[in-house]
Amino acid sequence: MPQDTAPDSGSPDAFLRASRTRVVVVGGGIAGLVAALEWAKIGANVTVLDAAEQLGGCVETLTLDDLPVDVVADAFALGSPALAALLDELHLSAAVEPLRPRPVWIAPLAGGAAAPLPADTVLGIPANTWADDVRRIIGWSGVWRAYLDRLRPPLTIGHERSLGNLVRTRMGDRVVDRLVAPVTRGLYGIGPDEVDVDVAAPGLSAALTRAGSLAGAVAQLLPESDAAPTRATLRRGMGQLVDALVARLTDLGAELRTGVRVIGLARSADEWAVELEPAADEPDAGESALMDAGADAAPELHADIVIVATDASPASALLRSVAVATAPGRVTERDVVTLVVDAPQLDAAPRGRAVYPVPTTGAAAAAPGTGTPRVVAVAQPTAEAAWLAEAAGPGRHVLRVTLEATAGADPESVTAAARAGASELLGIPLPDPRAVAHRRVAVTEPASALGHAQRVADVRAAVAARPGLAVVGAWIAGSGLARVVTDATAEVDRLRSSVLWGPSDPSTPS
């Protein structure tokens, strides 16, 4: 783990090196802010640049109908030492609240029905295909087809990497379409054919070989019934994390600049040049100090260390400017609509914490070209977060609807589609919302996507060959706060050792 303080007083050279190190972080989301903090707390001169007008990226808490509501990211996985250390350092540990372990539901089924995701499943794959909760979703024909899994010979380890292909071969289309696909689309934003088995379900291939069937393999991987909570949130909203990071960075003397777009990088013999997009109100050419210097170039900053912490598309463009080729995988856009509604029918969470739609039915199957966005998931934060339910009171609920972004769709139509999709999947007619928030976000492929690990390895190898350069963020680390924080911390450690202890450190690339 990185140290919370500067190196010990017996290393004056390390102090001196740190104080003379100029660090520019491009991107002010969580990854960028964490990377900046890891540099600032050893005394480096840190500047954070973000093109948006506010920091935090997808972590944002708004006041909606007098409630503090997270409008995109609202939870994190427990168990990450790096994230736990960060929350402790920022004095946020006391605000951590485990989420209620409510189930995910699947809808719509035949006749508009819905059912909870079967209890004994891994990524929707059932351990017992004859169980009533499985049959309710896939029907008798699906059960009989899935039973063939027990009669087929086991695959060798690593024979099939695609989750969809594996399950389809072993258990048939109904298990894939009605159980696995809703889960992978709801969790990862991709279909089961695009999911890497070994990443999404570590140990499943080996268990399949041992058990002789996919159902038997799932049974071996099921957690203990009394397993501890795996997800948590922050009471009063995740925006506290952004506020705490900004406050800590400010205390340490870091410069935080918003509304600043970086358009290129260049490396000289001993430093980086960070090229900025000229401000709209920049003086005319005849008045510009840059022109007086005889330059037509955009303004730039100079740094010893550059951390690229933007989304995939701008990160790829910046890395290409220094001849680092990237293949970040598919980037899709999602509309995330948060609704505050009066719906007493939801007080008892009759359809759990979230509903994942069957991709081929209802709101999830809007015809292409109709302009109607397809629903990916409907979450009910008031069913999970006890503090939010208490703040909302009986009858008032927060819903977050994720939809595939549709080109040209106006906010009103997106909100209408979100309300209609939520009504369908929750099985109740929702009234006009008391408050609405709409965000369009770029979603990069998850760490579980086929080929992601190799693409990351290629980028990281090319970046490591450039002195003083690192890249962080969800597009390379994988989605989720725990992954992002762990990765950003590790990347800073990689560069920081060479700065503090000199280039002779064998652990640092030359």
DONU-903202 format. One record per residue (C-alpha): x, y, z; residue in three letters. Coordinates in pm, whole numbers, padded with zeros to 5 digits, always signed. Layout:
<sites>
XYZALA/...
</sites>
This chain:
<sites>
+00000+00000+00000MET/+00123+00352-00071PRO/+00236+00549+00229GLN/+00008+00817+00370ASP/+00308+01039+00436THR/+00627+01131+00262ALA/+00929+00900+00279PRO/+01110+00887+00611ASP/+01331+01175+00718SER/+01641+00969+00655GLY/+01589+01020+00280SER/+01644+01392+00209PRO/+01706+01320-00159ASP/+01363+01158-00186ALA/+01203+01464-00028PHE/+01384+01689-00270LEU/+01290+01480-00573ARG/+00924+01475-00468ALA/+00908+01851-00413SER/+01057+01918-00756ARG/+00829+01676-00942THR/+00562+01837-01159ARG/+00259+01613-01209VAL/-00028+01682-01448VAL/-00337+01464-01420VAL/-00565+01481-01723VAL/-00915+01395-01604GLY/-01085+01470-01274GLY/-01297+01161-01221GLY/-01230+00930-00928ILE/-00929+00768-01095ALA/-00768+01105-01165GLY/-00841+01246-00820LEU/-00701+00936-00648VAL/-00387+00945-00863ALA/-00347+01315-00788ALA/-00381+01253-00414LEU/-00117+00981-00417GLU/+00128+01230-00568TRP/+00021+01534-00366ALA/+00064+01368-00029LYS/+00436+01310-00091ILE/+00485+01677-00176GLY/+00475+01676-00556ALA/+00344+01977-00749ASN/+00012+01849-00880VAL/-00226+01999-01136THR/-00556+01832-01226VAL/-00722+01930-01555LEU/-01077+01835-01646ASP/-01281+01937-01948ALA/-01606+01928-01752ALA/-01720+02206-01524GLU/-01725+01982-01219GLN/-01502+01707-01087LEU/-01599+01353-01000GLY/-01700+01203-01333GLY/-01986+00956-01289CYS/-01987+01003-00911VAL/-02240+01281-00854GLU/-02497+01344-00583THR/-02783+01581-00660LEU/-03064+01712-00443THR/-03386+01582-00596LEU/-03712+01653-00418ASP/-03507+01745-00109ASP/-03326+01408-00117LEU/-02952+01357-00176PRO/-02957+01118-00470VAL/-02670+00954-00659ASP/-02757+00991-01026VAL/-02512+00741-01182VAL/-02271+00553-00954ALA/-02426+00476-00616ASP/-02242+00178-00468ALA/-01913-00005-00451PHE/-01783-00356-00391ALA/-01653-00436-00045LEU/-01326-00616+00010GLY/-01079-00385-00167SER/-00787-00292+00063PRO/-00701+00012-00152ALA/-01055+00150-00139LEU/-01089+00078+00232ALA/-00762+00264+00297ALA/-00878+00559+00088LEU/-01210+00588+00272LEU/-01027+00569+00602ASP/-00776+00834+00499GLU/-01062+01066+00395LEU/-01251+01000+00722HIS/-01543+00842+00537LEU/-01533+00493+00687SER/-01806+00579+00937ALA/-02037+00673+00648ALA/-02008+00330+00481VAL/-02339+00142+00490GLU/-02376-00214+00355PRO/-02666-00247+00116LEU/-02965-00463+00191ARG/-02929-00808+00030PRO/-03246-00792-00178ARG/-03278-01006-00490PRO/-03272-00910-00857VAL/-03587-00986-01056TRP/-03633-01087-01420ILE/-03917-00948-01634ALA/-04125-00957-01841PRO/-04204-01325-01868LEU/-04508-01488-02026ALA/-04819-01281-01970GLY/-04620-00991-01830GLY/-04517-01186-01519ALA/-04191-01143-01331ALA/-03983-01367-01109ALA/-03680-01333-00885PRO/-03349-01450-01021LEU/-03313-01806-00891PRO/-03125-01820-00565ALA/-02865-02079-00657ASP/-02711-01926-00967THR/-02382-01782-01087VAL/-02432-01512-01353LEU/-02779-01655-01402GLY/-02656-02013-01456ILE/-02860-02244-01232PRO/-02713-02507-01005ALA/-03038-02706-01020ASN/-03226-02677-01348THR/-03528-02856-01196TRP/-03576-02602-00918ALA/-03917-02433-00915ASP/-03765-02084-00934ASP/-03571-02187-01246VAL/-03865-02359-01416ARG/-04082-02051-01354ARG/-03851-01854-01585ILE/-03740-02101-01853ILE/-04047-02328-01868GLY/-04060-02706-01892TRP/-03907-02716-02239SER/-03615-02512-02111GLY/-03576-02742-01811VAL/-03562-03055-02024TRP/-03308-02898-02259ARG/-03096-02778-01967ALA/-03101-03131-01822TYR/-02889-03244-02118LEU/-02602-03066-01944ASP/-02585-03364-01706ARG/-02550-03606-01997LEU/-02286-03422-02200ARG/-01914-03488-02148PRO/-01731-03212-01959PRO/-01524-02962-02150LEU/-01156-02932-02087THR/-01032-02629-01897ILE/-01017-02323-02119GLY/-01194-02488-02412HIS/-01469-02228-02428GLU/-01406-01868-02317ARG/-01738-01717-02426SER/-01996-01741-02148LEU/-02286-01738-02393GLY/-02142-02016-02608ASN/-02061-02226-02302LEU/-02407-02202-02150VAL/-02585-02238-02483ARG/-02393-02557-02562THR/-02451-02707-02219ARG/-02800-02583-02125MET/-02965-02435-02434GLY/-03105-02104-02555ASP/-03368-02048-02287ARG/-03114-02045-02005VAL/-02902-01800-02203VAL/-03186-01572-02316ASP/-03399-01565-02001ARG/-03145-01601-01721LEU/-02790-01525-01829VAL/-02851-01243-02079ALA/-03056-01025-01839PRO/-02781-01059-01578VAL/-02482-00981-01804THR/-02662-00688-01968ARG/-02775-00556-01631GLY/-02437-00600-01460LEU/-02188-00542-01740TYR/-02384-00382-02024GLY/-02289-00658-02271ILE/-02446-00978-02395GLY/-02336-01321-02268PRO/-02153-01405-02591ASP/-01913-01117-02519GLU/-01835-01220-02159VAL/-01510-01401-02076ASP/-01594-01698-01853VAL/-01260-01702-01677ASP/-01284-01335-01578VAL/-01653-01310-01493ALA/-01669-01645-01311ALA/-01318-01745-01200PRO/-01291-02113-01135GLY/-01599-02211-01336LEU/-01405-02390-01612SER/-01201-02588-01362ALA/-01513-02673-01162ALA/-01683-02792-01480LEU/-01404-03038-01539THR/-01422-03163-01181ARG/-01802-03184-01159ALA/-01872-03313-01507GLY/-02159-03070-01567SER/-02212-02695-01575LEU/-02484-02718-01309ALA/-02249-02911-01086GLY/-01975-02654-01143ALA/-02209-02372-01039VAL/-02301-02564-00724ALA/-01931-02574-00628GLN/-01897-02197-00669LEU/-02204-02088-00473LEU/-02124-01871-00170PRO/-02213-01971+00181GLU/-02571-01890+00274SER/-02458-01661+00553ASP/-02211-01474+00336ALA/-02131-01119+00442ALA/-02261-00822+00240PRO/-02062-00761-00077THR/-02178-00409-00171ARG/-02207-00083+00016ALA/-02274+00287-00029THR/-02209+00611+00159LEU/-02485+00754+00375ARG/-02589+01092+00234ARG/-02451+01006-00107GLY/-02138+00905-00295MET/-02067+01268-00380GLY/-01903+01290-00037GLN/-01611+01096-00182LEU/-01555+01362-00448VAL/-01590+01643-00194ASP/-01341+01477+00042ALA/-01088+01415-00235LEU/-01113+01775-00355VAL/-01079+01910+00000ALA/-00775+01692+00073ARG/-00607+01787-00255LEU/-00671+02154-00189THR/-00522+02124+00159ASP/-00211+01968+00005LEU/-00171+02253-00242GLY/-00283+02080-00560ALA/-00425+02296-00839GLU/-00766+02179-00963LEU/-00879+02329-01294ARG/-01213+02257-01459THR/-01334+02352-01805GLY/-00986+02287-01946VAL/-00948+02051-02241ARG/-00619+01879-02317VAL/-00569+01824-02691ILE/-00225+01667-02711GLY/+00090+01545-02541LEU/+00452+01569-02648ALA/+00772+01433-02498ARG/+01105+01613-02511SER/+01432+01482-02374ALA/+01342+01532-02010ASP/+00981+01650-01974GLU/+00628+01639-02105TRP/+00439+01917-02278ALA/+00064+01910-02217VAL/-00113+02103-02492GLU/-00433+02281-02392LEU/-00722+02392-02607GLU/-00716+02772-02627PRO/-00981+02941-02417ALA/-01272+03097-02601ALA/-01185+03439-02459ASP/-00814+03420-02545GLU/-00672+03752-02674PRO/-00651+03818-03046ASP/-00343+03693-03221ALA/-00188+04038-03216GLY/-00221+04059-02834GLU/-00128+03706-02744SER/+00188+03650-02546ALA/+00225+03322-02735LEU/+00230+03508-03061MET/+00486+03751-02920ASP/+00702+03447-02858ALA/+00658+03361-03223GLY/+00436+03058-03165ALA/+00106+02964-03321ASP/+00070+02672-03085ALA/-00194+02634-02819ALA/-00099+02707-02459PRO/+00076+02424-02280GLU/+00192+02305-01940LEU/+00519+02128-01870HIS/+00544+01826-01642ALA/+00769+01545-01533ASP/+00477+01306-01488ILE/+00154+01286-01687VAL/-00139+01071-01575ILE/-00408+01020-01841VAL/-00732+00964-01648ALA/-01005+01045-01899THR/-01270+00827-02061ASP/-01164+00586-02332ALA/-01209+00804-02641SER/-01016+01113-02525PRO/-00756+00890-02357ALA/-00697+00703-02683SER/-00658+01031-02872ALA/-00401+01162-02622LEU/-00206+00837-02622LEU/-00201+00828-03002ARG/-00042+01175-02996SER/+00266+01008-02840VAL/+00250+00701-03064ALA/+00079+00471-02815VAL/-00174+00268-03010ALA/-00486+00169-02818THR/-00779-00059-02876ALA/-01006+00026-02584PRO/-01287-00201-02695GLY/-01638-00098-02768ARG/-01766+00222-02612VAL/-02143+00256-02586THR/-02357+00539-02460GLU/-02624+00496-02196ARG/-02898+00727-02077ASP/-02932+00711-01700VAL/-03261+00857-01578VAL/-03326+00901-01206THR/-03688+00938-01100LEU/-03833+01033-00763VAL/-04190+00902-00757VAL/-04484+00849-00526ASP/-04537+00472-00534ALA/-04654+00316-00206PRO/-04678-00017-00393GLN/-04298-00030-00382LEU/-04262+00008-00005ASP/-04217-00366+00043ALA/-03981-00395-00257ALA/-04206-00649-00431PRO/-03954-00686-00714ARG/-03636-00660-00515GLY/-03357-00410-00560ARG/-03353-00415-00940ALA/-03527-00565-01242VAL/-03325-00689-01538TYR/-03531-00726-01855PRO/-03532-01025-02085VAL/-03358-00867-02388PRO/-03604-00996-02646THR/-03925-00880-02480THR/-04109-00564-02383GLY/-03919-00243-02309ALA/-03588-00415-02368ALA/-03678-00505-02725ALA/-03781-00174-02877ALA/-03755-00206-03253ALA/-03448-00042-03410PRO/-03531+00281-03590GLY/-03842+00353-03381THR/-03661+00611-03168GLY/-03774+00433-02852THR/-03476+00365-02624PRO/-03428+00007-02502ARG/-03426-00042-02127VAL/-03118-00215-01985VAL/-03207-00218-01614ALA/-03433-00060-01353VAL/-03281-00017-01008ALA/-03462+00087-00689GLN/-03203+00254-00461PRO/-03461+00301-00185THR/-03496-00078-00169ALA/-03122-00122-00109GLU/-02999+00179+00085ALA/-03161+00192+00429ALA/-03052+00554+00485TRP/-03215+00666+00160LEU/-03539+00480+00233ALA/-03553+00645+00575GLU/-03490+00989+00426ALA/-03756+00938+00158ALA/-04020+00809+00399GLY/-04311+00575+00319PRO/-04451+00589-00030GLY/-04170+00791-00191ARG/-03910+00607-00396HIS/-03601+00667-00604VAL/-03572+00472-00930LEU/-03276+00466-01166ARG/-03348+00352-01521VAL/-03064+00273-01759THR/-03142+00280-02131LEU/-02946+00237-02450GLU/-02881+00585-02583ALA/-03077+00673-02897THR/-02936+00929-03138ALA/-03150+01238-03159GLY/-03373+01149-02863ALA/-03469+01458-02663ASP/-03466+01454-02281PRO/-03846+01448-02261GLU/-03875+01135-02476SER/-03595+00964-02284VAL/-03769+01040-01954THR/-04099+00915-02093ALA/-03933+00592-02210ALA/-03769+00550-01869ALA/-04101+00593-01688ARG/-04282+00355-01927ALA/-04007+00094-01902GLY/-03996+00115-01524ALA/-04375+00082-01506SER/-04364-00231-01721GLU/-04076-00398-01539LEU/-04200-00310-01189LEU/-04554-00413-01277GLY/-04723-00091-01160ILE/-04832+00229-01335PRO/-04597+00503-01221LEU/-04730+00859-01183PRO/-04557+01168-01311ASP/-04226+01193-01125PRO/-04174+01444-00848ARG/-03821+01506-00976ALA/-03603+01386-01265VAL/-03230+01380-01342ALA/-03090+01269-01678HIS/-02728+01190-01754ARG/-02575+01047-02074ARG/-02264+00846-01995VAL/-02002+00667-02202ALA/-01976+00304-02097VAL/-01662+00115-02190THR/-01643-00259-02203GLU/-01606-00424-01862PRO/-01304-00618-01743ALA/-01506-00934-01808SER/-01531-00867-02184ALA/-01356-01109-02415LEU/-01014-00975-02513GLY/-01013-00696-02252HIS/-00720-00835-02054ALA/-00497-00856-02362GLN/-00594-00508-02480ARG/-00507-00367-02138VAL/-00175-00553-02130ALA/-00081-00413-02472ASP/-00165-00054-02370VAL/+00012-00083-02036ARG/+00328-00221-02199ALA/+00337+00064-02452ALA/+00272+00327-02183VAL/+00537+00184-01950ALA/+00795+00236-02225ALA/+00729+00614-02211ARG/+00909+00765-01909PRO/+00678+00948-01672GLY/+00350+00840-01837LEU/+00059+00641-01691ALA/-00301+00574-01784VAL/-00583+00504-01537VAL/-00961+00492-01535GLY/-01249+00251-01573ALA/-01187+00187-01944TRP/-00858+00019-01860ILE/-00907-00092-01498ALA/-01261-00224-01543GLY/-01578-00072-01406SER/-01646-00032-01038GLY/-01502+00200-00775LEU/-01290-00071-00614ALA/-01117-00160-00943ARG/-01061+00203-01035VAL/-00908+00302-00700VAL/-00688-00009-00680THR/-00558+00040-01032ASP/-00492+00415-00997ALA/-00301+00354-00675THR/-00089+00082-00835ALA/-00005+00294-01139GLU/+00111+00583-00922VAL/+00325+00341-00722ASP/+00491+00228-01045ARG/+00603+00580-01136LEU/+00657+00710-00785ARG/+00932+00464-00697SER/+01154+00592-00980SER/+01097+00953-00874VAL/+01168+00895-00506LEU/+01449+00643-00525TRP/+01601+00712-00864GLY/+01598+00539-01204PRO/+01829+00269-01079SER/+01533+00101-00907ASP/+01512-00233-01087PRO/+01132-00238-01054SER/+01085+00065-01277THR/+01104+00066-01656PRO/+01392+00260-01804SER/
</sites>
